Amino acid sequence: VAKHLENPAQYEWPSRFKILMGGHPVPNQESLTAGREIIQLLCKTTSSDLVVFCISGGGSALVTYPYEGITLDDLQQLTKSLLACGASIDEINTIRKHLDQVKGGGLAKAAAPAQFISLVLSDVVGDSLDVIASGPTFPDTTSFIDTLKIIIKYKIEDNIPMPILDHLRRGEKGELAETPKEVDPVFDGSINAIVGSNKLAAQ
């Protein structure tokens, strides 16, 4: 099994499986393809469906589908700037969640009205579900205002692609919809469960 997991694309998976090798910590073209295909698949679900998500830390880079006007190059430049400035994973993912249709509850929104179960492997200290993989199936606790505060805090305005800055500023002004919050009905009856973490491993 370990041998196959080292090179999953070379393993002969059953025909119903599709393997896309996303990039990490910087997203690549297959990260973008994965995000687009997952969103397209979830948009076909109905209230009779149950979706099972398997989510792990690192998912923020491995799967991405930015909003219109934001390119993969923009996301790559943003990621490199955030990693270089010393921002925490919570701060990095706060910004990511407001640029992407997958993150910040985006997968839950796309899956609605289907119910879902998310099985989550945590790589985040404290195991915050809205931070792990940028919380694709969990209510977002952050806002557009928070994203700009982070950029100002680290003085990286000049290193952020203009399409991203424009998107975040429009969001701050209320011109764009916020990420789904706890009261959003897309989360009704669904489950997010941490099935693996440093804490569980230590115990």
Secondary structure, 3 states (H helix, E strand, C coil): CHHHHHCHHHCCCCCCCCCCCCCCCCCCHHHHHHHHHHHHHHCCCCCCCEEEEEEECCHHHHCCCECCCCCHHHHHHHHHHHHHHCCCHHHHHHHHHCCECCCCCHHHHHHCCCEEEEEEECCCCCCCCCCHHHCCCCCCCCCHHHHHHHHHHCCCHHHCCHHHHHHHHHHHCCCCCCCCCCCCHHHCCCEEEEEECHHHHHC
